[in-house]
């Protein structure tokens, strides 16, 4: 971790797998605290591995700080709750 983003917080959507996961890991590696957002809390299809909890665990194992937030971005209430949850857990 380089610390270039120390003291900053980020929300990353789609962070259970693919590009979202890669972005969350990269931001955390630079020192950002990350709200790991997505719909996948458990693997339901072996062809689509990865959960928000696994991403958070990997960030923590590398010395970073992250919180999982389940969010469906097609729902405005979920979006508002995502932002509020990130703010409460990680700061402004």
C-alpha positions as CSV (number, residue, x, y, z in Angstrom):
1,X,0.0,0.0,0.0
2,X,1.4,3.3,-1.0
3,X,-0.9,5.6,0.9
4,X,-1.5,8.1,-1.9
5,X,-5.2,7.9,-1.1
6,X,-4.9,7.7,2.7
7,X,-7.6,9.6,4.4
8,X,-10.0,9.3,1.5
9,X,-13.0,7.1,1.0
10,X,-14.5,5.5,-2.1
11,X,-17.7,3.8,-3.1
12,X,-17.1,1.0,-5.7
13,X,-20.2,-0.6,-7.3
14,X,-20.2,-4.0,-8.8
15,X,-17.3,-4.9,-6.5
16,X,-18.0,-8.6,-6.0
17,X,-16.2,-9.5,-9.2
18,X,-14.6,-8.3,-12.4
19,X,-13.6,-4.7,-13.0
20,X,-15.5,-3.5,-9.9
21,X,-13.5,-5.9,-7.7
22,X,-10.2,-4.9,-9.4
23,X,-11.0,-1.2,-8.8
24,X,-11.9,-1.7,-5.2
25,X,-8.6,-3.7,-4.6
26,X,-6.6,-1.0,-6.4
27,X,-8.1,1.9,-4.5
28,X,-7.5,0.1,-1.2
29,X,-3.9,-0.7,-2.2
30,X,-3.4,3.0,-2.5
31,X,-4.8,3.6,1.0
32,X,-8.5,4.5,0.4
33,X,-11.2,3.1,2.7
34,X,-13.6,1.4,0.4
35,X,-17.4,0.8,0.5
36,X,-17.6,-2.4,-1.5
37,X,-21.1,-2.3,-3.1
38,X,-23.0,-5.0,-5.0
39,X,-25.9,-7.4,-5.0
40,X,-23.9,-10.6,-4.4
41,X,-23.7,-11.6,-0.8
42,X,-23.4,-15.3,-1.6
43,X,-22.3,-17.3,-4.6
44,X,-25.4,-18.7,-6.3
45,X,-23.9,-19.7,-9.6
46,X,-20.4,-21.4,-9.7
47,X,-19.8,-19.7,-13.1
48,X,-20.0,-16.3,-11.3
49,X,-17.7,-16.6,-8.2
50,X,-17.1,-13.7,-5.9
51,X,-19.1,-11.8,-3.2
52,X,-18.8,-8.4,-1.7
53,X,-17.8,-10.1,1.5
54,X,-14.9,-11.8,-0.2
55,X,-13.7,-8.6,-1.7
56,X,-13.8,-6.9,1.8
57,X,-11.9,-9.9,3.3
58,X,-9.2,-9.6,0.6
59,X,-8.8,-5.9,1.2
60,X,-8.6,-6.5,5.0
61,X,-6.0,-9.3,4.5
62,X,-3.9,-6.8,2.6
63,X,-4.1,-4.3,5.4
64,X,-6.8,-2.1,3.9
65,X,-10.1,-0.9,5.3
66,X,-13.4,-1.8,3.6
67,X,-17.1,-2.4,4.4
68,X,-19.6,-4.4,2.4
69,X,-22.9,-2.7,1.4
70,X,-25.6,-4.7,-0.4
71,X,-27.1,-2.4,-3.0
72,X,-29.3,-2.7,-6.1
73,X,-28.5,0.4,-8.2
74,X,-31.8,0.2,-10.0
75,X,-33.5,1.2,-6.7
76,X,-33.2,4.8,-5.6
77,X,-33.7,3.9,-1.9
78,X,-30.8,1.5,-2.2
79,X,-28.6,4.2,-3.7
80,X,-29.4,6.6,-0.8
81,X,-28.8,3.9,1.7
82,X,-25.4,3.0,0.0
83,X,-24.2,6.6,0.3
84,X,-25.4,6.9,3.9
85,X,-23.9,3.6,4.9
86,X,-20.5,4.5,3.3
87,X,-20.6,7.9,5.0
88,X,-21.4,6.4,8.4
89,X,-18.8,3.6,8.2
90,X,-15.9,5.5,6.4
91,X,-16.5,9.2,7.1
92,X,-17.2,12.0,4.7
